Amino acid sequence: MSDWDDLYPLPMLPSWLPGAAAGVVSLHLIQKLLFPYFWADLRYLLKVLTYGLRVEMYQLQGRIVTVLDKFVKLAEKQPHKPFLIYEGKVHTYQDVDRRSNRVAQVFLHNGALKKGDTVALLMGNEPEFIHVWFGLAKLGCVVAFLNFNVRSRSLLHCVSSCEPKILVVGADLLGTLEEILPNLQDVSVWIMTKDSTFPSVHTLLDKIEAASEDPVPVNRRSASNLKSSVLYIFTSGTTGLPKAAVISHMQVLKGAAGLWAFGATAEDIIYITLPLYHSAASLLGIGGCIELGATCVLKKKFSASQFWSDCKKYNVTVIQYIGELCRYLCSQPVKEGEKNHQVRLAVGNGVRNDVWKQFLDRFGAVKICEFYGATEGNICFMNHTGKIGSVGRTNFFYKLFFPFDLIKYDFQKDEPIRNKHGWCEKVKKGEAGLLISKVNAKNPFFGYTGNKRHTEKKLLCEVFKKGDVYFNTGDLMVQDHENFLYFWDRIGDTFRWKGENVATTEVSDVIVMLDFIQEANVYGVSVPDHEGRAGMASLILKQNTSLDLEQMYKQVVTYLPSYACPLFLRVQEKMEMTGTFKQQKFRLVDEGFNPSTITDPLYFLDNSKKAYVLLTKEVHEMILSGKMKL
């Protein structure tokens, strides 16, 4: 030992310290090995609980704070911050607040609306959609968002099912209004123009510009209960015509928290190209901007060719998507500098694994934030870890607050499997099962407006024990051994195409209106490199008639939204039925639209020719190779 060591002896380490350090390292390694997502799960769960507790505290204090209340506060706090950017024009928080006040003043002085009345909104993506929505909400009205792709009979059904006092129509949708105007009953119609050629139709734009910007009394919009209705958003659901899902203040608050939960901030600029009548754009997008106090770039209509140039032009940092949108972007010709943008988050659902990987490889380190949630549902999953292909994760604590299960399903009978005691059975991990979510006071199901039968049909009773009630999502999911969840398919008479739910019964009802059609069996078929399923109709012709392709084309494009028009037709001699006398779809779905293996006549909806054409082997090859645009 040196003289130096004698003068300054080294301090002795406590004997337990090396053991403790080894223990900490071991625990860390065990956690990484056995619970790799522990900290990510904990952070996400704490965020969810924090938001829920904040809402609960407000209620306990007797304060009901809605998303609209938050917007009004932001208009006072940051009046000059851009809220909307549309076609290059900036609309600040104060601008939108004042413009929506004008809308509220018009209807307040008109005297036609009282608190709780319903107003239907048929408008495209534009600032006036938001001005009218917020203005009516300031009067305490329930606003029904109508899908502008829906036409004629289906649109009339949507209007009548929500029983509005007033229908507000955008200036670019007057042609759609003209189709239904003669059959509209007990509805006052207002159009977003300064003059009108329609009899008994009111103009709104001139009155808005003449109205006061003063706010209407706060008590008109004040909510006494977060469970009270504030919106109706239409969904195809699993059968028949669109149904108006009841959206409460609570659901709007939950939807608005989505971007925040994924890590978006007030400094973000969010790009919305999805239609505002969808909950993804209106609740998650616009509501999410308000929750953050952020800025939104609103696009009239999605454009794959302009998408990234818009993102660069407006310094967009967060984008919203559906699976098809990402595929369209990946299908664009490669350009230089595609990774030169500021987008860091992409929030949405329905993107396929291969498209997900391709998107990341091509457009850079964008965090894909996939989520799952039905418009009317009481369950939501969020993929907070970025696991490719997954719609979210679950764990013991998540199921404690949001109880759900995956149960066995009989595809032939089209119903859940019940054991000899009458109870449903859970699937094992790795198996596909029907997703059901428990309905209770904390996770209510608000159902649909109008027909109570539609609400009752979405509920499963006596599932695992007497008295329990579950919401039937209509979706088949798989939970893997790491507790990641994956969307597998839809059940029943519904398939997804172009990011929309298509109800097969609605399509078949339109087709059988033709005088040469005896029966129509509509289903979805897989098309390589496309998300969802394309519509196909198996047809039985009436005796002594022939298939009129021109009439068929005219019928579907007139009465159906573009995404619901069957892309393929198959003419059969007889319709196969199941043992319970339902149309047999499974074999038809499996056989698809291949003219090499199907002997029945096949036809394809060629949009470039605006007609149904014979589906030859050459056309089939062009569809598979992507040369023929669907």
Secondary structure, 3 states (H helix, E strand, C coil): CCHHHHHCCCCCCCCCHHHHHHHHHHHHHHHHHHCCCHHHHHHHHHHHHHHHHHHHHHHHCCCCCCHHHHHHHHHHHCCCCEEEEECCEEEEHHHHHHHHHHHHHHHHHHCCCCCCCEEEEECCCCHHHHHHHHHHHHCCCEEEECCCCCCHHHHHHHHHHHCCCEEEECHHHHHHHHHHHHHCCCCEEEECCCCCCCCCCEECHHHHHHCCCCCCCHHHCCCCCCCCEEEEEEECCCCCCCEEEEEEHHHHHHHHCHHHHCCCCCCCEEEECCCCCCHHHHHHHHHHHHHHCCEEEECCCCCCCCHHHHHHHCCCCEEEEEHHHHHHHHHCCCCCCCCCCCCCEEEEECCCHHHHHHHHHHHCCCEEEEEEECCCCCCEEECCCCCCCCCEECCHHHHHHCCEEEECEECCCCEECECCCCCECECCCCCEEEEEEECCCCCCCCCECCCHHHHHHCEEECCCCCCCEEEEEEEEEEECCCCEEEEEEECCCEEEECCEEEEHHHHHHHHCCCCCEEEEEEEEECCCCCCCCEEEEEEEECCCCCCCHHHHHHHHHHHCCHHHCCCEEEEECCCCECCCCCECCHHHHHHCCCCCCCCCCEEEEECCCCEEEECCHHHHHHHHHCCCCC
